[in-house]
Amino acid sequence: MFNSKQRETADAAPSRLVIASNRAPVTVSRRRRSFVFKESIGGLATGLRAYLEKVESSPTTEQKHVWVGWPGLTVSGSEKEELSAKLVEEFSVYPVFLDEQELDCYYNGFCNSTIWPLFHYFPSYAVYEKGYWESYVRVNERFAERLVETLRPGDTLWIQDYHLLLVPRMVREKLGGTPIGFFLHIPFPSFEIFRLLPSSWRAEILEGMLGADLIGFHTHDYTRYFLRCVLNVLGYEHSLGEVSIEGRISKADTFPMGIDYVKYSEASAGPGVVKARQELARNIKGARVIISIDRLDYTKGVANKLRAYAAFLDKSPEWHGRVVLAMVAAPSRTSISLYRGIRREINELVGEINGRFGNINWVPIFYQNRAVPFNSLIALYGLGDIALVTPLRDGMNLIAKEYVAARTDGTGVLILSEMTGAVKELGEALIVNPNDIGEIREAIEKALVMENNEQEKRIRTMQTRLQQYNIADWAGDFLESLHSLKEKQKSIAAKIMGEKVKRDLEDHFRTATERLLLLDYDGTLVPFAETPELATPPVELITILEELAGIPGTEVALVSGRDRTTLDSWFGDLDIALIAEHGAWIKTRGGDWEIIEPMTSDWIPQVTRILQRYVNRLPGSFVERKSFSVAWHYRNADVELAQVKAKKLVDDLVNFAANNKVQILHGNKVIEVNGEKVDKGKAALRLLSRRNYNFVMAVGDDRTDEDLFVAMPDSAYTIRVGVQPSHARLNLKEQKDVIRLLRSLISNSSGRNQ
């Protein structure tokens, strides 16, 4: 929690956006005995910098920002304080210092030798080293500690990318009220790939991400894969991307990252860019230009595009001397041996192609193995008749968007891999499979002969789209969604029973003279079990029910979907009322079982046959037959397949229900069919009509209990277990809270009677 000093500081300062990323936006290096500071390069730092400058220059907002990240070098103990103070004062950067071993195991190890290859669908490159994982956890803890020190009331925290997957939950455990956003800038893999991680690691990663209020991805596919993994690994279902976890809502959603469109479109006319373009043009000597700009990474498909270019030259000798490939491949992770091998391979391919096809007057490939400055980059975009952007897998790829924005004359052809996130927005590009050499070759041929009017039609359409959702829109959209979700959480939290409401309820219970407690069983009084017969009541629960029923003026009723035989065997000796099969049967205190409404069961065999077909299709599911209902349970089945089958079953049952006067109840991992006249609310009203109760409490945990809540008088305490939309007035976070509440009612009543 925030301390008093932090609260006092917050009262005197505007709200802040606190950004956390592995690398700070300022990179520090040494020059002799002093530190040198320069802006970090990269899409994230550059893109967010544009958004932050826009927000902080706006006259309508007072929001400031600070950044938490590693400054790019290791320092000794005495230097840390000096460097930290300078970074905070001059750049609003709160540094996290890492030593060489941590950098090797955390960054080169788990981040880039485990998560990076696995999430980019290169599982054979992934290393599952326990020491790497342990270092990753420690560094994430270090970031979380720094954030807890930095954050103050009113701040918003936005955590970036795969280096800090565990941080959201770590911060939430200390500062639960802070709005926390998390964005993943690389792909999130399918469950079949994600499950290759050791089971404890994958669970901790998902729980870490779910510590954020809002989790952002570049594409709908990544969002869907994440939610599928949450379901399969943690068992949490979602509703429109919202996951109920630990008494709150966490949401996963899609936000395709844009670029600073104006920056790239206006830069083309700058004098530095014009000069750089003229110098490049002299070397190219009037040839058509294909540009390729990447980091030298195995995910970028650089070798494949070189092979495709070679195949094009081999098949199209008429283009010899008339086309060049201007390739930039910036060094990446050079300390990892796999990347050094990639560099050797690319150097060999470039040399082989130039040697095979080139001559004294023409070099087919101009290759640069280093990053280019901004002016040279824009010059390349302007010079490139074709941009060849063909990664094997990419979270978004901003190079494609930058190229489109920089084509101010409307010409140019973008060849784009279907494996990029950007392809969802740039559908007018020539879309290729980056693994298909022949398809890339054909796209090069098509691009070289494409008419200017066709080029302009495609480019202008993409430019309009990129202008409409730029980097500022992306960041603003995410943060606005985060704060909207936080408001929704507050409204949900307002229904969670706090101490004051609990005391009021206890006081009302103690002073009332006629009380009725209506209690669901499974999920409310006991946790769910693998099969219904295993959810037998513990001795503690029997004691609680006995003591409640023994309080003068108190009637206890179990309102359950269980069959009457089971309820009788478990609770028949207690002086309580029992309602079975969601309200089909009722047994009052000291009475016998009665049918609440006349019903028929002649439809049950037909429904049972339908349900049995689904048992055959879904291993782990089973049918439970009752006197006036039949249920299909799927708690023990594969969670993802069960969801699909459950939806299909409901569809199959709808027509049957309409023609046979039955209703479908979709409970927690169970679909039940019973008579249309049956519901828990009608049965509860039978009990309510018997006496003039001045205290009524109804507690349930799923959709089958909503009828019960609706039927209760306005003065009743209706309580749903779990954080879900409900007709209930109040929520308890978990099933254990119900037992605690019942114990407190007994304790308070005992105090009164003494």
Helices and strands as residue ranges (DSSP letters): H 4-11, E 16-23, E 26-31, E 34-39, H 43-56, E 64-70, H 77-91, E 93-95, H 100-102, I 103-115, H 116-119, G 123-125, H 130-150, E 156-160, G 162-164, H 167-174, E 180-183, H 191-194, H 199-209, E 214-217, H 220-229, I 230-234, E 238-239, E 242-245, E 248-254, H 261-267, H 271-284, E 288-295, G 298-300, H 302-315, G 317-319, E 323-330, H 337-357, E 365-368, H 374-383, E 386-389, H 398-406, E 413-417, G 421-424, E 430-432, H 437-449, H 452-468, H 471-493, H 499-511, E 515-519, G 532-534, H 539-549, E 554-559, H 564-571, E 577-580, G 581-583, E 585-587, E 593-595, H 604-617, E 622-625, E 629-633, H 639-660, E 662-667, E 670-675, H 680-688, E 695-700, G 703-705, H 706-711, E 717-721, E 730-732, H 735-753
